[in-house]
Amino acid sequence: MISGKPEKSPNAPFDLGAACSAVEWEDPRRACRQARTILGRLVSDRALFSETVFGIEADPARLARSESHPLLHRLSLYEDPQRRCQLRLHVFSGRERDLVPHDHKYPFSVYVVAGGYLHVWNRRVGESQSGEFLSTDISPGIVSVERPGSCYTFQNSLVHQTIVMPGTVSLFLRGPKRQDRWHAAGDMLHLLEGYEAPRSDRAEHQGAQPMTLEDLHRIRRGLVRSGIIADQRSSHVIA
């Protein structure tokens, strides 16, 4: 995990999509600084943040990429297929546990908007530093508490565990895929809660479903009530 100070923002107008596409994921520390600047600026610009969320309904591509998952809702805010990056808003409904050690297919940065995370990240002590592993191949490393305003960056091979606090909302900026699928401790797959175990014969995860308009409207209303975004009904039709 990497955390750091944001890079200084230029005086030029802020182009959210261009900024997300320009993150240099091959340099983890620089990527962390860039992501903190981008995500922090989006959160601080409530008008832009609100417009980006409300704009999903009028954008078929972003609506199609938004998902409802057993543990959270994922709202697609921006995607660049050529650069293979995506910005999402993650909205959790309760206290979720993701205690089976696991990695990811891609590097990513998270900015906590509300709520928080308790993270345990582990060191790989086996022969391999990526790919399949058992619980005996890792050793507990750092425990961190991520509160609103925190921003952290994980590389795809980092093995971690998570507890999500109630009411957690976060921005999730992911980089290009670096491995075909994610991995979890092979001897603990029966403990997965809300996730389908990764399988070597299928790269796509089957736990998520396309987000319905009803779900999108409900999530937006919740974000407005919590003060995270402003009501944009004057320019967008909502239920």
N, C-alpha and C positions, 0 to 999 in steps of 0.2 A: 504494500500500500504506500502511496506517495501523497503527501499533502504539502501545499506550498502557498506562497503569496501570489496574488494575481499579477499578471503582466500589466503594465501601464496601458491604458486604453488610448488610442489615437483620437484626435479631435474630429476625424471624419465621421459622417453619418454611420450609424450602426446597421450593418447588413447581417442579420442573424444567420441566414443560410450560408453566406460566403464565409463567415467566421467559423461555423461548424465544419465546413468542408476543408478549411485550411489548417485544422489541428494536425500537428506533426506527431502522429502516434508512434513513429519509430524512435522518438526521443521521449522516454517516459516522463522525465522531470519537466521538460518544456511543454509536453502535452498537458500535464497537470496544471501548470500555470495558465496556459491558454484556456483550458476548460473552465477554470475558476473565474477567469475574467469574463468569458462568454456567458456562463450560467448566472453568475452574480449580477451581471448587467441586465439580463433578461428579467430576473426577479425584481430588481430595483425599478425597472420600467414597467409599472403596472398596466399602463395602457397597451404596450406592445405584448406583454404577457397575456392579457385578457383577449386581445385581438387574435393572437395566435391560437389560443384554445378555442374560442368561438368560431374561428375560421375553419375548423375541421369539418363541420357539417356541410359546408359548401365546397369542399375539396374531396372529390371521390377517391383519389389516390390515398390521401391521408386517412380518410374514414375507413377504407378497406384495410389499412395497415394497423388500425387501432383494434385492441383485443381485450377480452375479458378472460382472466385467468383465475383459477381457484384461490389464489392468494392476493391478487391485485388486479387493477385495471391499468392498461397501457394505452395512453393517448399519443398518437403520432403527431409530433409538432413539425418535424422536418426530416426529409430523407434525400440523400444524394446517392443514387445507385452506382454512379461512376466512381465516386470516391469511397463507396461502401461504408457510409456513416449514417447514423440515425439519431435524432433527438426525440426523446419520449418524455411524457409526464407520467409518473407512476403514482397511483392513488391506492393506498391500502385501506381495507375496511375495518381491521381489528388488530389485535396483537398476534402477529404471525411469527412462526418459528421455522427457520431453515437450518436445522442443526446438523444435518448430514454434511460432512465436509465435501466441497465441490469446487470445480473450477468453471471457466466460461470459454466460449468459442472465440471471444474477441476481447481486446482491452476496452475499458470503459471508465468514465468519470461520473460521479454522482454528486449533486448539490442538494442538501437537505433543505426543503422549503418549510416543512412543518413536521412535528413529531420527532422521530429520531431512530437511530440504529445502535445496537450493540454488536460489535464485530469481534470475532476471533479469527485471526489469520494464522495459518500453519506453515511450518517449514517442511519441505520434502526432505526426508532423511534416507529414502531408498536410493537405488541406483539411478532411477529416471527422475528428471526434473519436469516432466510433462507426461500427459497421457494417462493411462490406467494406473490406479493405485488402490491400496488397502489402507485401513486406519492405522496399521502398523508401519506404514511407509511415511507417516507424517508425525510431526511433533508440534504441540501448541507454541505459538510465537507471541505476538502482541495482541492485547485486548484493548479495544478503543470504543469510546462512546461518541457518536456523531450526532450533534444537535443542530437545530436550525442555523443556517449560515455556514455549516461545515461543508467542505468539498474534498473528496478523495478520489484517487485514481488507482485502479487495479489493472495489472497485466493479466492476460488470458490464462496463464499457467498458475496464478496464485490460488491456493486452496484456502477457502474461508468458510465460516459459519456465521449465521446472522439471526438476531432477534429484532423484530420490527415493533416499535412502540405504537399504541393506538393512535389513529389519526395521522399517520405518516404520509406525507406527500413529498416527492422528490423529482428532480430533473435528472434524466439518465441519458448521457451522451456516449454512444458506442462507436468504436472504430471498426476497421475492416476485419472480417473473420480470419482467424489464423489457424483454426483447426476445425475439422468437419463436424465435431459434436463436443458437447461438454461431458465431463466425467464426474462421478461421485464415488466415494469410498465403496469398493465392491462388496465388502462384507457388512455394509450398513444400508443397503438399498431398501430393505424392508421397513426402514424407519422414515423413509421419505413421506412428508406430509403435504399433500396438495400437488405433488409433482409426479410425473411419470418418470420411471427410471430410464436413464439414457441407454440406448441399445446400439450395439456395434453394427447392426444390419439396417439401421434407419437413422438418417441425420436429422430429420425434422422432428421437433418436439410436438406431441399431440395434445398437450394439456390445455392450450388456449383456444378460445372460440372468437369469431368475429364479433366486434362490439355492435350492439343494436343501437338504433337512435334513441330508444327509451333509456338504455343505460347511459348513453352519452349525455342526454338531457339531465338525468338524475345526478350524474357526477358533476356536471357544470353547476347545477343548483347548489350542491354541497360546497364547491369551491367558492362560489359567490357568498354563501352564508358564512363561511369561515374567513372571508376577507382576503383570500389569496388572489382572486381576480375580481374585476368589476363587472357588473351586469351590462351586457352588450345587446340587450333586446331591442334597442332602438335601430340597430343595423342588421340584426340577425333574428330570424324567427325561431323561437324555442317553444317547447311544450309547456 
